[in-house]
Amino acid sequence: MSGTYKDIGVTSEGHVGIVEIQRPPHNFFDNSLINQIADAFEAFDREVNIRAYVLCAQGKSFCAGADFANRPQTGAAESGKHLYKEATRLFRAKKPSVAAVQGPAIGGGLGLAVMADFRVASPEARFSANFTRLGFHPGFALTYTLPRLVGQQKADLMFYTGRRIGGEEAHAWGLADVLVPLTEVRKAALALATEIAEGGPLAVQSTRETMRRGFADGAEAATERELTEQDWTRKTEDFKEGVKSYAEKRVGNFKGR
């Protein structure tokens, strides 16, 4: 199966659908990219032959989030509102997904990685909820999805500090399910998706429906809450300073206003 998309490649191998983000080196996202991934997932949901998906990326980063350094307008409130609303489509996908995280998954890119059912990572992978470093509230339903994976304490640590968690620590935390050398990430993700696809597809999908019951609704409700907080934090002086300091690769000189 293949589709025609601007920023992603869509292929399949056996019963596994593969979506490759093609905006190297950092695969920054925007509304268009999120919509293309959601469109591909929905197309796979309609394809009887496809039983699981792999989400992977070209280049150095898995997804470095929004390009605040070069496109500050990506941080505009309306843009963010639309973006995270569109992202809720991803949580309604019906088949299991495996994210192949070969490099940094930052901010919304972390949200994208955590959206998948499983994550295969390398020691070079980096996971960071860097929102407070930018001076605004987390998004992409991470306030709902991240604690479910790593527990409240570790999620709080990631949110409050914005620190980068390496692949080995992520694996120890349960943030990554499989840890393999960098060159093996995509192969291992495909192997896991293939193993899932070897089960009875109706049984796998119904089991997933039970295990993730309410998950998409919970993610959507969290997104609404996050957007309320993002709307005003994006209008602060601290947010402008956060974007500037991020672009200049320095600690923000925040004033609390």
C-alpha positions in Angstrom: 0.0 0.0 0.0 1.3 3.5 -0.8 -0.1 7.0 -0.8 0.8 10.3 -2.2 1.8 12.7 0.6 4.1 15.7 0.7 6.0 15.1 3.9 5.7 11.4 4.7 6.3 8.1 2.9 3.7 5.4 3.2 4.6 1.8 2.4 3.9 -1.7 3.8 5.8 -4.8 4.5 3.7 -8.0 5.0 0.8 -7.0 7.3 2.7 -3.9 8.7 2.0 -0.4 7.4 5.0 2.0 7.6 4.8 5.7 7.9 8.1 7.6 7.5 8.3 11.3 8.4 10.4 12.9 5.6 11.4 16.3 6.9 15.1 15.7 7.8 17.2 16.4 9.7 14.8 17.3 12.6 11.3 16.5 11.2 9.7 19.6 12.8 5.9 19.2 12.8 3.0 21.5 11.9 -0.7 21.0 11.2 0.1 19.7 7.7 2.4 16.9 9.0 0.1 15.8 11.8 -2.8 15.7 9.3 -0.8 13.6 6.8 0.1 11.1 9.6 -3.5 10.9 10.7 -4.7 10.4 7.1 -2.2 7.6 6.7 -3.3 5.9 9.9 -6.9 6.2 8.9 -6.1 4.7 5.5 -4.4 1.8 7.2 -7.4 1.3 9.5 -9.5 0.8 6.3 -7.0 -1.7 4.8 -7.9 -5.2 5.9 -4.4 -6.5 5.1 -2.7 -4.1 7.5 -2.7 -5.2 11.1 -0.1 -2.9 12.8 1.9 0.2 11.9 5.4 1.5 12.3 6.0 5.3 12.6 9.6 6.2 11.8 11.6 9.2 10.6 14.4 10.2 8.3 17.4 12.1 9.6 18.9 12.8 13.0 15.8 13.5 15.1 12.6 11.4 15.3 10.7 14.7 15.7 12.0 17.8 17.4 8.6 19.3 17.8 7.6 22.7 16.5 10.3 24.8 14.9 10.3 27.7 17.4 13.8 28.8 16.6 13.2 29.6 12.9 9.4 29.9 12.8 8.2 31.6 16.0 4.7 31.9 14.4 4.4 28.1 15.0 3.8 29.1 18.6 0.8 31.3 17.8 -2.2 30.4 19.9 -4.5 29.6 17.1 -1.9 27.5 15.3 -1.3 25.5 18.5 -5.0 25.1 19.1 -5.6 23.7 15.6 -2.5 21.6 15.8 -3.3 19.7 19.0 -7.0 19.3 18.0 -5.8 17.6 14.8 -3.5 15.5 16.8 -6.4 13.9 18.7 -7.2 12.1 15.4 -4.1 10.0 16.0 -5.3 8.7 19.3 -8.4 7.3 17.6 -6.5 5.0 15.3 -7.8 1.4 15.6 -4.6 -0.7 15.1 -1.5 -1.0 17.2 1.5 1.2 16.4 5.2 1.1 17.1 7.3 4.3 17.0 10.9 3.8 15.9 12.7 6.6 17.9 16.2 6.8 16.5 17.0 10.3 17.8 15.5 13.2 19.8 11.7 13.3 20.4 11.2 16.7 21.8 8.1 18.6 22.9 5.3 17.8 20.6 7.6 15.2 19.1 7.6 13.4 22.4 3.8 13.6 22.2 4.0 11.9 18.8 6.2 9.1 20.2 4.1 8.6 23.3 0.9 8.4 21.1 2.1 5.1 19.7 1.4 1.8 21.6 5.1 1.0 21.8 8.5 2.7 21.4 11.7 1.2 20.1 14.7 3.4 20.8 18.5 3.6 20.6 20.8 4.9 23.3 21.1 8.1 21.1 17.4 8.8 21.4 16.4 11.8 23.6 13.0 12.3 25.2 12.2 15.8 26.4 9.0 17.6 27.5 10.7 21.0 27.0 7.6 23.2 27.2 8.4 25.0 30.4 11.9 25.8 29.0 10.0 27.6 26.3 7.8 29.4 28.9 4.5 27.7 28.2 2.3 24.8 29.2 2.7 21.2 27.8 0.5 20.0 25.0 -0.2 17.1 22.7 -2.2 15.4 25.5 1.2 14.6 27.2 -0.3 15.6 30.7 -2.5 12.5 30.2 -0.3 10.1 28.2 3.1 10.5 29.9 2.1 9.7 33.5 0.3 6.6 32.2 3.7 5.4 30.9 6.3 6.5 33.4 4.2 7.3 36.5 3.3 10.6 38.0 6.7 11.4 39.6 8.8 10.8 36.6 6.3 12.7 34.4 6.4 15.6 36.8 10.2 15.6 36.7 10.2 15.7 32.9 7.6 18.5 32.8 9.0 20.7 35.5 12.7 20.5 34.4 12.3 20.0 30.7 15.4 17.8 30.9 16.4 15.3 28.2 16.1 11.6 29.0 18.5 9.4 27.1 17.5 6.1 25.5 19.0 3.9 28.2 17.2 5.8 31.0 14.0 5.9 29.0 14.2 2.1 28.6 14.7 1.7 32.4 11.7 4.0 33.0 9.4 2.1 30.6 9.2 5.1 28.3 11.0 2.9 25.6 9.9 -0.7 25.4 12.9 -2.0 23.4 16.4 -0.6 23.3 18.7 -1.5 20.4 21.7 0.0 18.6 21.0 3.0 16.4 21.4 1.0 13.2 18.8 -1.6 14.4 16.0 0.7 15.5 13.8 0.5 12.4 14.4 -3.2 11.9 13.5 -3.9 15.6 10.3 -1.7 15.3 9.3 -3.6 12.2 10.0 -6.9 14.0 7.8 -5.9 17.0 5.0 -4.8 14.7 5.3 -8.0 12.7 5.0 -10.0 15.9 1.8 -8.2 16.8 0.5 -8.7 13.3 1.0 -12.5 13.7 -1.9 -12.6 16.2 -5.5 -12.8 15.0 -6.3 -9.3 13.8 -9.8 -9.1 15.2 -8.6 -10.4 18.5 -5.7 -8.0 18.7 -7.9 -5.0 17.8 -10.7 -6.0 20.2 -8.1 -6.5 23.0 -6.5 -3.1 22.2 -10.0 -1.5 22.3 -10.5 -3.0 25.8 -7.0 -2.0 27.0 -7.2 1.5 25.7 -10.9 2.0 26.4 -11.4 5.7 27.1 -7.8 6.5 26.1 -8.7 8.7 23.1 -11.4 10.5 25.1 -9.0 11.1 28.0 -6.4 12.4 25.5 -8.9 14.8 24.0 -10.1 16.0 27.4 -6.5 16.6 28.4 -5.9 18.5 25.2 -8.8 20.9 26.0 -7.3 21.5 29.4 -3.8 22.0 28.0 -5.1 24.5 25.4 -6.7 26.6 28.1 -3.4 26.9 29.8 -1.4 27.3 26.6 -3.6 30.1 25.4 -2.5 32.5 28.2 1.0 31.2 28.7 1.8 31.8 25.0 0.8 35.5 25.5 3.3 36.1 28.2 6.7 37.9 28.0 8.2 34.7 29.4 7.1 32.8 26.3 8.8 35.3 24.0 11.9 35.0 26.1 11.6 31.2 26.1 11.5 31.0 22.3 14.4 33.5 22.0 16.6 31.7 24.5 15.8 28.3 22.9 16.9 29.7 19.5 20.0 31.1 21.1 20.7 27.8 23.0 20.8 29.4 26.4 18.9 29.2 29.7 15.9 31.6 29.6 16.0 34.8 31.6 12.4 34.5 32.8 10.6 37.3 34.7 7.3 35.5 35.7 5.2 37.8 33.6 
